[in-house]
């Protein structure tokens, strides 16, 4: 997993690494679509992400990464 996506929680779900406060709908999408990714990550703990409720919510990016450590934007929330 790329160090730039380090966060507070890590899980492996059906072979995909999930790092940080990734929304459940995006995890479900990855599991349904089965893209050729290593996983998804949200860096830090942005206010408004799942489990980090608060006001005002901060926009944040959910990033996808592959086995080579290449990172790309998966979703913006």
mmCIF file of the N, C-alpha and C atoms, coordinates in Angstrom:
data_MODEL
# 
_entry.id   MODEL 
# 
loop_
_atom_site.group_PDB 
_atom_site.id 
_atom_site.type_symbol 
_atom_site.label_atom_id 
_atom_site.label_alt_id 
_atom_site.label_comp_id 
_atom_site.label_asym_id 
_atom_site.label_entity_id 
_atom_site.label_seq_id 
_atom_site.pdbx_PDB_ins_code 
_atom_site.Cartn_x 
_atom_site.Cartn_y 
_atom_site.Cartn_z 
_atom_site.occupancy 
_atom_site.B_iso_or_equiv 
_atom_site.pdbx_formal_charge 
_atom_site.auth_seq_id 
_atom_site.auth_comp_id 
_atom_site.auth_asym_id 
_atom_site.auth_atom_id 
_atom_site.pdbx_PDB_model_num 
ATOM 1   N N  . UNK A 1 1  ? 0.837   -1.169  0.000   1.00 0.00 ? 1  UNK A N  1 
ATOM 2   C CA . UNK A 1 1  ? 0.000   0.000   0.000   1.00 0.00 ? 1  UNK A CA 1 
ATOM 3   C C  . UNK A 1 1  ? 0.889   1.241   0.000   1.00 0.00 ? 1  UNK A C  1 
ATOM 4   N N  . UNK A 1 2  ? 0.557   2.231   -0.819  1.00 0.00 ? 2  UNK A N  1 
ATOM 5   C CA . UNK A 1 2  ? 1.365   3.449   -0.859  1.00 0.00 ? 2  UNK A CA 1 
ATOM 6   C C  . UNK A 1 2  ? 1.339   4.190   0.481   1.00 0.00 ? 2  UNK A C  1 
ATOM 7   N N  . UNK A 1 3  ? 2.489   4.612   0.935   1.00 0.00 ? 3  UNK A N  1 
ATOM 8   C CA . UNK A 1 3  ? 2.607   5.324   2.218   1.00 0.00 ? 3  UNK A CA 1 
ATOM 9   C C  . UNK A 1 3  ? 1.782   6.605   2.239   1.00 0.00 ? 3  UNK A C  1 
ATOM 10  N N  . UNK A 1 4  ? 1.592   7.225   1.103   1.00 0.00 ? 4  UNK A N  1 
ATOM 11  C CA . UNK A 1 4  ? 0.831   8.485   1.055   1.00 0.00 ? 4  UNK A CA 1 
ATOM 12  C C  . UNK A 1 4  ? -0.638  8.296   1.429   1.00 0.00 ? 4  UNK A C  1 
ATOM 13  N N  . UNK A 1 5  ? -1.107  7.042   1.451   1.00 0.00 ? 5  UNK A N  1 
ATOM 14  C CA . UNK A 1 5  ? -2.501  6.769   1.810   1.00 0.00 ? 5  UNK A CA 1 
ATOM 15  C C  . UNK A 1 5  ? -2.645  6.224   3.227   1.00 0.00 ? 5  UNK A C  1 
ATOM 16  N N  . UNK A 1 6  ? -1.549  6.234   3.990   1.00 0.00 ? 6  UNK A N  1 
ATOM 17  C CA . UNK A 1 6  ? -1.626  5.761   5.374   1.00 0.00 ? 6  UNK A CA 1 
ATOM 18  C C  . UNK A 1 6  ? -2.756  6.460   6.113   1.00 0.00 ? 6  UNK A C  1 
ATOM 19  N N  . UNK A 1 7  ? -3.458  5.690   6.896   1.00 0.00 ? 7  UNK A N  1 
ATOM 20  C CA . UNK A 1 7  ? -4.546  6.227   7.704   1.00 0.00 ? 7  UNK A CA 1 
ATOM 21  C C  . UNK A 1 7  ? -4.605  5.435   8.998   1.00 0.00 ? 7  UNK A C  1 
ATOM 22  N N  . UNK A 1 8  ? -5.759  5.401   9.603   1.00 0.00 ? 8  UNK A N  1 
ATOM 23  C CA . UNK A 1 8  ? -5.892  4.803   10.932  1.00 0.00 ? 8  UNK A CA 1 
ATOM 24  C C  . UNK A 1 8  ? -6.441  3.382   10.926  1.00 0.00 ? 8  UNK A C  1 
ATOM 25  N N  . UNK A 1 9  ? -7.027  2.928   9.845   1.00 0.00 ? 9  UNK A N  1 
ATOM 26  C CA . UNK A 1 9  ? -7.648  1.605   9.791   1.00 0.00 ? 9  UNK A CA 1 
ATOM 27  C C  . UNK A 1 9  ? -7.274  0.914   8.486   1.00 0.00 ? 9  UNK A C  1 
ATOM 28  N N  . UNK A 1 10 ? -6.988  -0.368  8.577   1.00 0.00 ? 10 UNK A N  1 
ATOM 29  C CA . UNK A 1 10 ? -6.681  -1.150  7.382   1.00 0.00 ? 10 UNK A CA 1 
ATOM 30  C C  . UNK A 1 10 ? -7.476  -2.452  7.445   1.00 0.00 ? 10 UNK A C  1 
ATOM 31  N N  . UNK A 1 11 ? -8.059  -2.819  6.319   1.00 0.00 ? 11 UNK A N  1 
ATOM 32  C CA . UNK A 1 11 ? -8.787  -4.083  6.221   1.00 0.00 ? 11 UNK A CA 1 
ATOM 33  C C  . UNK A 1 11 ? -8.454  -4.733  4.887   1.00 0.00 ? 11 UNK A C  1 
ATOM 34  N N  . UNK A 1 12 ? -8.609  -6.029  4.834   1.00 0.00 ? 12 UNK A N  1 
ATOM 35  C CA . UNK A 1 12 ? -8.524  -6.764  3.579   1.00 0.00 ? 12 UNK A CA 1 
ATOM 36  C C  . UNK A 1 12 ? -9.887  -7.417  3.385   1.00 0.00 ? 12 UNK A C  1 
ATOM 37  N N  . UNK A 1 13 ? -10.542 -7.060  2.278   1.00 0.00 ? 13 UNK A N  1 
ATOM 38  C CA . UNK A 1 13 ? -11.888 -7.550  1.978   1.00 0.00 ? 13 UNK A CA 1 
ATOM 39  C C  . UNK A 1 13 ? -11.845 -8.245  0.630   1.00 0.00 ? 13 UNK A C  1 
ATOM 40  N N  . UNK A 1 14 ? -12.056 -9.537  0.645   1.00 0.00 ? 14 UNK A N  1 
ATOM 41  C CA . UNK A 1 14 ? -12.022 -10.348 -0.575  1.00 0.00 ? 14 UNK A CA 1 
ATOM 42  C C  . UNK A 1 14 ? -10.788 -10.039 -1.426  1.00 0.00 ? 14 UNK A C  1 
ATOM 43  N N  . UNK A 1 15 ? -9.654  -9.880  -0.766  1.00 0.00 ? 15 UNK A N  1 
ATOM 44  C CA . UNK A 1 15 ? -8.393  -9.665  -1.456  1.00 0.00 ? 15 UNK A CA 1 
ATOM 45  C C  . UNK A 1 15 ? -8.038  -8.216  -1.730  1.00 0.00 ? 15 UNK A C  1 
ATOM 46  N N  . UNK A 1 16 ? -8.944  -7.281  -1.511  1.00 0.00 ? 16 UNK A N  1 
ATOM 47  C CA . UNK A 1 16 ? -8.678  -5.853  -1.711  1.00 0.00 ? 16 UNK A CA 1 
ATOM 48  C C  . UNK A 1 16 ? -8.292  -5.207  -0.381  1.00 0.00 ? 16 UNK A C  1 
ATOM 49  N N  . UNK A 1 17 ? -7.261  -4.379  -0.412  1.00 0.00 ? 17 UNK A N  1 
ATOM 50  C CA . UNK A 1 17 ? -6.857  -3.621  0.768   1.00 0.00 ? 17 UNK A CA 1 
ATOM 51  C C  . UNK A 1 17 ? -7.715  -2.366  0.835   1.00 0.00 ? 17 UNK A C  1 
ATOM 52  N N  . UNK A 1 18 ? -8.298  -2.113  2.000   1.00 0.00 ? 18 UNK A N  1 
ATOM 53  C CA . UNK A 1 18 ? -9.095  -0.916  2.227   1.00 0.00 ? 18 UNK A CA 1 
ATOM 54  C C  . UNK A 1 18 ? -8.410  -0.153  3.350   1.00 0.00 ? 18 UNK A C  1 
ATOM 55  N N  . UNK A 1 19 ? -7.968  1.053   3.057   1.00 0.00 ? 19 UNK A N  1 
ATOM 56  C CA . UNK A 1 19 ? -7.215  1.856   4.017   1.00 0.00 ? 19 UNK A CA 1 
ATOM 57  C C  . UNK A 1 19 ? -7.981  3.123   4.345   1.00 0.00 ? 19 UNK A C  1 
ATOM 58  N N  . UNK A 1 20 ? -8.250  3.323   5.614   1.00 0.00 ? 20 UNK A N  1 
ATOM 59  C CA . UNK A 1 20 ? -8.883  4.554   6.059   1.00 0.00 ? 20 UNK A CA 1 
ATOM 60  C C  . UNK A 1 20 ? -10.395 4.513   5.951   1.00 0.00 ? 20 UNK A C  1 
ATOM 61  N N  . UNK A 1 21 ? -10.972 5.702   5.902   1.00 0.00 ? 21 UNK A N  1 
ATOM 62  C CA . UNK A 1 21 ? -12.424 5.879   5.978   1.00 0.00 ? 21 UNK A CA 1 
ATOM 63  C C  . UNK A 1 21 ? -13.066 5.854   4.586   1.00 0.00 ? 21 UNK A C  1 
ATOM 64  N N  . UNK A 1 22 ? -12.973 4.709   3.924   1.00 0.00 ? 22 UNK A N  1 
ATOM 65  C CA . UNK A 1 22 ? -13.540 4.520   2.586   1.00 0.00 ? 22 UNK A CA 1 
ATOM 66  C C  . UNK A 1 22 ? -15.043 4.250   2.734   1.00 0.00 ? 22 UNK A C  1 
ATOM 67  N N  . UNK A 1 23 ? -15.892 4.986   2.011   1.00 0.00 ? 23 UNK A N  1 
ATOM 68  C CA . UNK A 1 23 ? -17.338 4.752   2.085   1.00 0.00 ? 23 UNK A CA 1 
ATOM 69  C C  . UNK A 1 23 ? -17.720 3.332   1.649   1.00 0.00 ? 23 UNK A C  1 
ATOM 70  N N  . UNK A 1 24 ? -18.698 2.768   2.359   1.00 0.00 ? 24 UNK A N  1 
ATOM 71  C CA . UNK A 1 24 ? -19.137 1.392   2.110   1.00 0.00 ? 24 UNK A CA 1 
ATOM 72  C C  . UNK A 1 24 ? -19.626 1.183   0.686   1.00 0.00 ? 24 UNK A C  1 
ATOM 73  N N  . UNK A 1 25 ? -20.302 2.194   0.098   1.00 0.00 ? 25 UNK A N  1 
ATOM 74  C CA . UNK A 1 25 ? -20.806 2.002   -1.267  1.00 0.00 ? 25 UNK A CA 1 
ATOM 75  C C  . UNK A 1 25 ? -19.673 1.811   -2.264  1.00 0.00 ? 25 UNK A C  1 
ATOM 76  N N  . UNK A 1 26 ? -18.526 2.429   -2.014  1.00 0.00 ? 26 UNK A N  1 
ATOM 77  C CA . UNK A 1 26 ? -17.391 2.268   -2.926  1.00 0.00 ? 26 UNK A CA 1 
ATOM 78  C C  . UNK A 1 26 ? -16.728 0.906   -2.734  1.00 0.00 ? 26 UNK A C  1 
ATOM 79  N N  . UNK A 1 27 ? -16.708 0.415   -1.499  1.00 0.00 ? 27 UNK A N  1 
ATOM 80  C CA . UNK A 1 27 ? -16.195 -0.935  -1.263  1.00 0.00 ? 27 UNK A CA 1 
ATOM 81  C C  . UNK A 1 27 ? -17.091 -1.948  -1.974  1.00 0.00 ? 27 UNK A C  1 
ATOM 82  N N  . UNK A 1 28 ? -18.399 -1.776  -1.860  1.00 0.00 ? 28 UNK A N  1 
ATOM 83  C CA . UNK A 1 28 ? -19.340 -2.675  -2.540  1.00 0.00 ? 28 UNK A CA 1 
ATOM 84  C C  . UNK A 1 28 ? -19.162 -2.622  -4.050  1.00 0.00 ? 28 UNK A C  1 
ATOM 85  N N  . UNK A 1 29 ? -18.899 -1.430  -4.588  1.00 0.00 ? 29 UNK A N  1 
ATOM 86  C CA . UNK A 1 29 ? -18.684 -1.277  -6.033  1.00 0.00 ? 29 UNK A CA 1 
ATOM 87  C C  . UNK A 1 29 ? -17.447 -2.062  -6.479  1.00 0.00 ? 29 UNK A C  1 
ATOM 88  N N  . UNK A 1 30 ? -16.364 -1.947  -5.734  1.00 0.00 ? 30 UNK A N  1 
ATOM 89  C CA . UNK A 1 30 ? -15.140 -2.682  -6.069  1.00 0.00 ? 30 UNK A CA 1 
ATOM 90  C C  . UNK A 1 30 ? -15.399 -4.187  -6.017  1.00 0.00 ? 30 UNK A C  1 
ATOM 91  N N  . UNK A 1 31 ? -16.108 -4.635  -4.991  1.00 0.00 ? 31 UNK A N  1 
ATOM 92  C CA . UNK A 1 31 ? -16.382 -6.069  -4.876  1.00 0.00 ? 31 UNK A CA 1 
ATOM 93  C C  . UNK A 1 31 ? -17.264 -6.577  -6.013  1.00 0.00 ? 31 UNK A C  1 
ATOM 94  N N  . UNK A 1 32 ? -18.184 -5.743  -6.485  1.00 0.00 ? 32 UNK A N  1 
ATOM 95  C CA . UNK A 1 32 ? -19.063 -6.139  -7.594  1.00 0.00 ? 32 UNK A CA 1 
ATOM 96  C C  . UNK A 1 32 ? -18.338 -6.078  -8.941  1.00 0.00 ? 32 UNK A C  1 
ATOM 97  N N  . UNK A 1 33 ? -17.557 -4.997  -9.153  1.00 0.00 ? 33 UNK A N  1 
ATOM 98  C CA . UNK A 1 33 ? -16.899 -4.788  -10.447 1.00 0.00 ? 33 UNK A CA 1 
ATOM 99  C C  . UNK A 1 33 ? -15.611 -5.594  -10.611 1.00 0.00 ? 33 UNK A C  1 
ATOM 100 N N  . UNK A 1 34 ? -14.956 -5.918  -9.500  1.00 0.00 ? 34 UNK A N  1 
ATOM 101 C CA . UNK A 1 34 ? -13.695 -6.659  -9.494  1.00 0.00 ? 34 UNK A CA 1 
ATOM 102 C C  . UNK A 1 34 ? -12.624 -6.042  -10.410 1.00 0.00 ? 34 UNK A C  1 
ATOM 103 N N  . UNK A 1 35 ? -12.358 -4.737  -10.222 1.00 0.00 ? 35 UNK A N  1 
ATOM 104 C CA . UNK A 1 35 ? -11.314 -4.115  -11.037 1.00 0.00 ? 35 UNK A CA 1 
ATOM 105 C C  . UNK A 1 35 ? -9.939  -4.656  -10.659 1.00 0.00 ? 35 UNK A C  1 
ATOM 106 N N  . UNK A 1 36 ? -9.001  -4.467  -11.531 1.00 0.00 ? 36 UNK A N  1 
ATOM 107 C CA . UNK A 1 36 ? -7.644  -4.949  -11.298 1.00 0.00 ? 36 UNK A CA 1 
ATOM 108 C C  . UNK A 1 36 ? -6.899  -3.918  -10.448 1.00 0.00 ? 36 UNK A C  1 
ATOM 109 N N  . UNK A 1 37 ? -7.290  -3.827  -9.181  1.00 0.00 ? 37 UNK A N  1 
ATOM 110 C CA . UNK A 1 37 ? -6.691  -2.913  -8.211  1.00 0.00 ? 37 UNK A CA 1 
ATOM 111 C C  . UNK A 1 37 ? -6.157  -3.711  -7.039  1.00 0.00 ? 37 UNK A C  1 
ATOM 112 N N  . UNK A 1 38 ? -5.261  -3.108  -6.303  1.00 0.00 ? 38 UNK A N  1 
ATOM 113 C CA . UNK A 1 38 ? -4.834  -3.673  -5.025  1.00 0.00 ? 38 UNK A CA 1 
ATOM 114 C C  . UNK A 1 38 ? -5.795  -3.231  -3.935  1.00 0.00 ? 38 UNK A C  1 
ATOM 115 N N  . UNK A 1 39 ? -6.309  -1.986  -4.066  1.00 0.00 ? 39 UNK A N  1 
ATOM 116 C CA . UNK A 1 39 ? -7.254  -1.522  -3.059  1.00 0.00 ? 39 UNK A CA 1 
ATOM 117 C C  . UNK A 1 39 ? -7.624  -0.071  -3.195  1.00 0.00 ? 39 UNK A C  1 
ATOM 118 N N  . UNK A 1 40 ? -8.316  0.424   -2.149  1.00 0.00 ? 40 UNK A N  1 
ATOM 119 C CA . UNK A 1 40 ? -8.775  1.807   -2.063  1.00 0.00 ? 40 UNK A CA 1 
ATOM 120 C C  . UNK A 1 40 ? -8.274  2.407   -0.763  1.00 0.00 ? 40 UNK A C  1 
ATOM 121 N N  . UNK A 1 41 ? -8.050  3.709   -0.782  1.00 0.00 ? 41 UNK A N  1 
ATOM 122 C CA . UNK A 1 41 ? -7.623  4.379   0.442   1.00 0.00 ? 41 UNK A CA 1 
ATOM 123 C C  . UNK A 1 41 ? -8.067  5.823   0.503   1.00 0.00 ? 41 UNK A C  1 
ATOM 124 N N  . UNK A 1 42 ? -8.298  6.274   1.727   1.00 0.00 ? 42 UNK A N  1 
ATOM 125 C CA . UNK A 1 42 ? -8.565  7.682   2.022   1.00 0.00 ? 42 UNK A CA 1 
ATOM 126 C C  . UNK A 1 42 ? -7.485  8.114   3.005   1.00 0.00 ? 42 UNK A C  1 
ATOM 127 N N  . UNK A 1 43 ? -6.649  9.040   2.598   1.00 0.00 ? 43 UNK A N  1 
ATOM 128 C CA . UNK A 1 43 ? -5.577  9.516   3.470   1.00 0.00 ? 43 UNK A CA 1 
ATOM 129 C C  . UNK A 1 43 ? -6.147  10.364  4.600   1.00 0.00 ? 43 UNK A C  1 
ATOM 130 N N  . UNK A 1 44 ? -5.572  10.213  5.773   1.00 0.00 ? 44 UNK A N  1 
ATOM 131 C CA . UNK A 1 44 ? -5.995  11.011  6.914   1.00 0.00 ? 44 UNK A CA 1 
ATOM 132 C C  . UNK A 1 44 ? -7.364  10.611  7.416   1.00 0.00 ? 44 UNK A C  1 
ATOM 133 N N  . UNK A 1 45 ? -7.986  11.545  8.099   1.00 0.00 ? 45 UNK A N  1 
ATOM 134 C CA . UNK A 1 45 ? -9.312  11.302  8.674   1.00 0.00 ? 45 UNK A CA 1 
ATOM 135 C C  . UNK A 1 45 ? -10.192 12.521  8.418   1.00 0.00 ? 45 UNK A C  1 
ATOM 136 N N  . UNK A 1 46 ? -10.604 12.728  7.158   1.00 0.00 ? 46 UNK A N  1 
ATOM 137 C CA . UNK A 1 46 ? -11.369 13.930  6.825   1.00 0.00 ? 46 UNK A CA 1 
ATOM 138 C C  . UNK A 1 46 ? -12.739 13.971  7.507   1.00 0.00 ? 46 UNK A C  1 
ATOM 139 N N  . UNK A 1 47 ? -13.089 15.130  8.019   1.00 0.00 ? 47 UNK A N  1 
ATOM 140 C CA . UNK A 1 47 ? -14.405 15.329  8.625   1.00 0.00 ? 47 UNK A CA 1 
ATOM 141 C C  . UNK A 1 47 ? -15.466 15.117  7.546   1.00 0.00 ? 47 UNK A C  1 
ATOM 142 N N  . UNK A 1 48 ? -16.461 14.303  7.868   1.00 0.00 ? 48 UNK A N  1 
ATOM 143 C CA . UNK A 1 48 ? -17.532 13.996  6.923   1.00 0.00 ? 48 UNK A CA 1 
ATOM 144 C C  . UNK A 1 48 ? -17.381 12.636  6.268   1.00 0.00 ? 48 UNK A C  1 
ATOM 145 N N  . UNK A 1 49 ? -16.199 12.026  6.393   1.00 0.00 ? 49 UNK A N  1 
ATOM 146 C CA . UNK A 1 49 ? -16.036 10.666  5.872   1.00 0.00 ? 49 UNK A CA 1 
ATOM 147 C C  . UNK A 1 49 ? -16.685 9.694   6.860   1.00 0.00 ? 49 UNK A C  1 
ATOM 148 N N  . UNK A 1 50 ? -16.962 8.461   6.445   1.00 0.00 ? 50 UNK A N  1 
ATOM 149 C CA . UNK A 1 50 ? -17.620 7.512   7.336   1.00 0.00 ? 50 UNK A CA 1 
ATOM 150 C C  . UNK A 1 50 ? -16.860 7.369   8.662   1.00 0.00 ? 50 UNK A C  1 
ATOM 151 N N  . UNK A 1 51 ? -17.586 7.512   9.754   1.00 0.00 ? 51 UNK A N  1 
ATOM 152 C CA . UNK A 1 51 ? -16.985 7.414   11.074  1.00 0.00 ? 51 UNK A CA 1 
ATOM 153 C C  . UNK A 1 51 ? -16.367 8.698   11.574  1.00 0.00 ? 51 UNK A C  1 
ATOM 154 N N  . UNK A 1 52 ? -16.317 9.706   10.742  1.00 0.00 ? 52 UNK A N  1 
ATOM 155 C CA . UNK A 1 52 ? -15.725 10.999  11.106  1.00 0.00 ? 52 UNK A CA 1 
ATOM 156 C C  . UNK A 1 52 ? -16.765 12.105  10.924  1.00 0.00 ? 52 UNK A C  1 
ATOM 157 N N  . UNK A 1 53 ? -17.971 11.841  11.412  1.00 0.00 ? 53 UNK A N  1 
ATOM 158 C CA . UNK A 1 53 ? -19.039 12.810  11.264  1.00 0.00 ? 53 UNK A CA 1 
ATOM 159 C C  . UNK A 1 53 ? -18.649 14.110  11.957  1.00 0.00 ? 53 UNK A C  1 
ATOM 160 N N  . UNK A 1 54 ? -19.095 15.195  11.416  1.00 0.00 ? 54 UNK A N  1 
ATOM 161 C CA . UNK A 1 54 ? -18.803 16.508  11.977  1.00 0.00 ? 54 UNK A CA 1 
ATOM 162 C C  . UNK A 1 54 ? -19.194 17.576  10.993  1.00 0.00 ? 54 UNK A C  1 
ATOM 163 N N  . UNK A 1 55 ? -19.010 18.791  11.426  1.00 0.00 ? 55 UNK A N  1 
ATOM 164 C CA . UNK A 1 55 ? -19.404 19.909  10.591  1.00 0.00 ? 55 UNK A CA 1 
ATOM 165 C C  . UNK A 1 55 ? -18.343 20.985  10.665  1.00 0.00 ? 55 UNK A C  1 
ATOM 166 N N  . UNK A 1 56 ? -18.048 21.600  9.579   1.00 0.00 ? 56 UNK A N  1 
ATOM 167 C CA . UNK A 1 56 ? -18.535 21.307  8.228   1.00 0.00 ? 56 UNK A CA 1 
ATOM 168 C C  . UNK A 1 56 ? -17.766 20.132  7.634   1.00 0.00 ? 56 UNK A C  1 
ATOM 169 N N  . UNK A 1 57 ? -18.424 19.326  6.788   1.00 0.00 ? 57 UNK A N  1 
ATOM 170 C CA . UNK A 1 57 ? -17.709 18.210  6.154   1.00 0.00 ? 57 UNK A CA 1 
ATOM 171 C C  . UNK A 1 57 ? -16.641 18.726  5.196   1.00 0.00 ? 57 UNK A C  1 
ATOM 172 N N  . UNK A 1 58 ? -15.539 18.002  5.125   1.00 0.00 ? 58 UNK A N  1 
ATOM 173 C CA . UNK A 1 58 ? -14.446 18.346  4.213   1.00 0.00 ? 58 UNK A CA 1 
ATOM 174 C C  . UNK A 1 58 ? -14.547 17.485  2.962   1.00 0.00 ? 58 UNK A C  1 
ATOM 175 N N  . UNK A 1 59 ? -14.355 18.066  1.801   1.00 0.00 ? 59 UNK A N  1 
ATOM 176 C CA . UNK A 1 59 ? -14.277 17.229  0.600   1.00 0.00 ? 59 UNK A CA 1 
ATOM 177 C C  . UNK A 1 59 ? -13.023 16.352  0.704   1.00 0.00 ? 59 UNK A C  1 
ATOM 178 N N  . UNK A 1 60 ? -13.101 15.152  0.177   1.00 0.00 ? 60 UNK A N  1 
ATOM 179 C CA . UNK A 1 60 ? -11.944 14.264  0.219   1.00 0.00 ? 60 UNK A CA 1 
ATOM 180 C C  . UNK A 1 60 ? -11.955 13.344  -0.998  1.00 0.00 ? 60 UNK A C  1 
ATOM 181 N N  . UNK A 1 61 ? -10.788 12.788  -1.279  1.00 0.00 ? 61 UNK A N  1 
ATOM 182 C CA . UNK A 1 61 ? -10.618 11.877  -2.408  1.00 0.00 ? 61 UNK A CA 1 
ATOM 183 C C  . UNK A 1 61 ? -10.458 10.451  -1.920  1.00 0.00 ? 61 UNK A C  1 
ATOM 184 N N  . UNK A 1 62 ? -11.089 9.538   -2.631  1.00 0.00 ? 62 UNK A N  1 
ATOM 185 C CA . UNK A 1 62 ? -10.864 8.112   -2.437  1.00 0.00 ? 62 UNK A CA 1 
ATOM 186 C C  . UNK A 1 62 ? -9.954  7.690   -3.585  1.00 0.00 ? 62 UNK A C  1 
ATOM 187 N N  . UNK A 1 63 ? -8.808  7.162   -3.228  1.00 0.00 ? 63 UNK A N  1 
ATOM 188 C CA . UNK A 1 63 ? -7.811  6.823   -4.224  1.00 0.00 ? 63 UNK A CA 1 
ATOM 189 C C  . UNK A 1 63 ? -7.745  5.319   -4.418  1.00 0.00 ? 63 UNK A C  1 
ATOM 190 N N  . UNK A 1 64 ? -7.513  4.896   -5.663  1.00 0.00 ? 64 UNK A N  1 
ATOM 191 C CA . UNK A 1 64 ? -7.288  3.489   -5.992  1.00 0.00 ? 64 UNK A CA 1 
ATOM 192 C C  . UNK A 1 64 ? -5.787  3.304   -6.180  1.00 0.00 ? 64 UNK A C  1 
ATOM 193 N N  . UNK A 1 65 ? -5.295  2.141   -5.811  1.00 0.00 ? 65 UNK A N  1 
ATOM 194 C CA . UNK A 1 65 ? -3.877  1.855   -6.026  1.00 0.00 ? 65 UNK A CA 1 
ATOM 195 C C  . UNK A 1 65 ? -3.719  0.430   -6.511  1.00 0.00 ? 65 UNK A C  1 
ATOM 196 N N  . UNK A 1 66 ? -2.639  0.216   -7.266  1.00 0.00 ? 66 UNK A N  1 
ATOM 197 C CA . UNK A 1 66 ? -2.384  -1.117  -7.808  1.00 0.00 ? 66 UNK A CA 1 
ATOM 198 C C  . UNK A 1 66 ? -1.171  -1.746  -7.134  1.00 0.00 ? 66 UNK A C  1 
ATOM 199 N N  . UNK A 1 67 ? -0.811  -2.931  -7.566  1.00 0.00 ? 67 UNK A N  1 
ATOM 200 C CA . UNK A 1 67 ? 0.288   -3.675  -6.940  1.00 0.00 ? 67 UNK A CA 1 
ATOM 201 C C  . UNK A 1 67 ? 1.636   -3.001  -7.135  1.00 0.00 ? 67 UNK A C  1 
ATOM 202 N N  . UNK A 1 68 ? 1.747   -2.116  -8.139  1.00 0.00 ? 68 UNK A N  1 
ATOM 203 C CA . UNK A 1 68 ? 2.992   -1.385  -8.371  1.00 0.00 ? 68 UNK A CA 1 
ATOM 204 C C  . UNK A 1 68 ? 3.089   -0.121  -7.533  1.00 0.00 ? 68 UNK A C  1 
ATOM 205 N N  . UNK A 1 69 ? 2.011   0.196   -6.799  1.00 0.00 ? 69 UNK A N  1 
ATOM 206 C CA . UNK A 1 69 ? 1.997   1.414   -6.003  1.00 0.00 ? 69 UNK A CA 1 
ATOM 207 C C  . UNK A 1 69 ? 1.507   2.630   -6.761  1.00 0.00 ? 69 UNK A C  1 
ATOM 208 N N  . UNK A 1 70 ? 1.055   2.437   -7.998  1.00 0.00 ? 70 UNK A N  1 
ATOM 209 C CA . UNK A 1 70 ? 0.509   3.548   -8.769  1.00 0.00 ? 70 UNK A CA 1 
ATOM 210 C C  . UNK A 1 70 ? -0.853  3.928   -8.188  1.00 0.00 ? 70 UNK A C  1 
ATOM 211 N N  . UNK A 1 71 ? -1.084  5.233   -8.083  1.00 0.00 ? 71 UNK A N  1 
ATOM 212 C CA . UNK A 1 71 ? -2.290  5.757   -7.450  1.00 0.00 ? 71 UNK A CA 1 
ATOM 213 C C  . UNK A 1 71 ? -3.077  6.568   -8.463  1.00 0.00 ? 71 UNK A C  1 
ATOM 214 N N  . UNK A 1 72 ? -4.418  6.418   -8.404  1.00 0.00 ? 72 UNK A N  1 
ATOM 215 C CA . UNK A 1 72 ? -5.288  7.247   -9.242  1.00 0.00 ? 72 UNK A CA 1 
ATOM 216 C C  . UNK A 1 72 ? -6.562  7.570   -8.470  1.00 0.00 ? 72 UNK A C  1 
ATOM 217 N N  . UNK A 1 73 ? -7.206  8.657   -8.860  1.00 0.00 ? 73 UNK A N  1 
ATOM 218 C CA . UNK A 1 73 ? -8.460  9.048   -8.238  1.00 0.00 ? 73 UNK A CA 1 
ATOM 219 C C  . UNK A 1 73 ? -9.530  8.018   -8.570  1.00 0.00 ? 73 UNK A C  1 
ATOM 220 N N  . UNK A 1 74 ? -10.232 7.531   -7.554  1.00 0.00 ? 74 UNK A N  1 
ATOM 221 C CA . UNK A 1 74 ? -11.340 6.588   -7.741  1.00 0.00 ? 74 UNK A CA 1 
ATOM 222 C C  . UNK A 1 74 ? -12.677 7.323   -7.589  1.00 0.00 ? 74 UNK A C  1 
ATOM 223 N N  . UNK A 1 75 ? -12.764 8.192   -6.580  1.00 0.00 ? 75 UNK A N  1 
ATOM 224 C CA . UNK A 1 75 ? -13.992 8.951   -6.348  1.00 0.00 ? 75 UNK A CA 1 
ATOM 225 C C  . UNK A 1 75 ? -13.667 10.186  -5.512  1.00 0.00 ? 75 UNK A C  1 
ATOM 226 N N  . UNK A 1 76 ? -14.483 11.192  -5.679  1.00 0.00 ? 76 UNK A N  1 
ATOM 227 C CA . UNK A 1 76 ? -14.361 12.414  -4.893  1.00 0.00 ? 76 UNK A CA 1 
ATOM 228 C C  . UNK A 1 76 ? -15.654 12.574  -4.093  1.00 0.00 ? 76 UNK A C  1 
ATOM 229 N N  . UNK A 1 77 ? -15.516 12.824  -2.822  1.00 0.00 ? 77 UNK A N  1 
ATOM 230 C CA . UNK A 1 77 ? -16.684 12.988  -1.971  1.00 0.00 ? 77 UNK A CA 1 
ATOM 231 C C  . UNK A 1 77 ? -16.651 14.339  -1.284  1.00 0.00 ? 77 UNK A C  1 
# 
